[in-house]
Amino acid sequence: MIIDSHCHLDFPDFNDDRDAIIARARAAGIGGMVSICTKFADFPAILDIANTHDGIWCSVGVHPHEAEGAKGLTAENIMAETDHAKVIAIGEAGLDFYYEHSPRPEQEQVFRAHIEAARQTGLPIIIHTRDADDETVQIISEEQERGAFPGLIHCFSANRAVAETALRYGMYISFSGIVTFKNAENVRDVAKIVPHDRLLVETDAPYLSPVPVRGKRCEPAFTAHTAAFLGDFLGLSQKEIADVTTDNFFRLFPKADRADIAV
């Protein structure tokens, strides 16, 4: 069994065949999926998907692209939605200086609010970082020193310093299809240094389909390709990489119930 620790099942890309996508994931051995929230307005639909399917959980939070519209967001705003049984994480939140759809100060303020929510609830924060390595390292370090919080860097594509900082504070690293890309040597170099008990896998579907299905719309079933590649790269069998990443998932996300898995 494999867990897709990060996908976006509510996105319009899946409106026409969402049930079929979930069925294909089950057939591929994907026993669980986390559908990630990117803006508050979409949270009810995300929660509904999680509530109506076994083995699907969700997060609550605001993506850095949406930070300007969430200006003034507080940890309390986020925490108010975490009592739902299927809400197992905070985010995704963080910094994105590649697109800069929101001003940097607003991104930072919203990011720190999510961290405080993670600290107070004990739910892990799912961190998005792109072209903001130094700033991400600084914020994680400052906030961890103020008080520990659990979390992971999702869809890892940052530099080694980001990984080392996250690992130093007990956080996890999740690899998407990017790790299979020919030009992603830097990501594979980081994969070598991540302890096996801190690894997760994901799709970030509908984006970033892994080799050998690049160019297709990504879906949770494709987590199997990323896990197989990562296992081969790290010298682990397919069963070992599945067991390791699944055990890590339930350790990082203790609110997720193994009894809820679908396969």
Phi, psi and omega in degrees: 000142178234148176249128169274103188280359182198108174212172184233076185292342181275350186296149181303336178305336185252006186299327186275341186213035185301315181296323179292323178297316179296319179296320179294324177297315179301315182296333180273003178089016178273101187280341181208154180217146173246117178269121193264136178274137177242342174206148186301324183299334182268353186301316180302321179292322179295315179297322179297318177299315180296318183292336185260006179223135171294146174072015174238126177241180181211172176240174173225129180170187185228121178295149179302332175301330185261008188297324182299321179286348179249022181306132181088001178305139179244162175302324180296322177302318182288313184297335181299338182258004188269000179283343178299138185299328184272356178273108188246000185206164177252133177118190016275147182216162178154219184227135175226100181261008175281306179270325183050050175292341174232149179300149183301317179300320178292321177301315181295316181298316181291321177301312182294328176296320177295319179299317179297322177296319178295319180298316185284326183269337187081000176280139183291143173269134177264114189259127172258127175219129178216125181054034180216040187300309183298317182292323179294316177301315182298313183293315178301314182297313180300314185287324177295325179291333177285334182165130187296149174211147179275157177174183177210157169267117183268156176047057192300127175213014185271191180270175184298326181298324178296314180297314182296322178295313179301313182296322180301328181261018174081013182274172184247165179235129179248133181252134177257192178301343179304326184297340180270351186288143183303321186267015185259043180301322182296324179290318178294325176299321178291322180303329180294332185263353182279122177304145183299335180274011176237010184269138167228165176233156183201173172251324195061027180304139017269019183255162164063049176303135181281162164298133016258022183243025177301143181096342176269158172299129182284146176213162188305330179304332184287352174304330180299322179293316180295317179297318180297317179297312183296320177299312179301317182297324183265002179076029178250146175289166179299323178293319181296315181293324178294314182295316182298309184290328177290315177300318179298320180302310184287338174287318180287323183247072186295343178286340176286134185259122178302329181294346182272352183293154190265342180225000000 
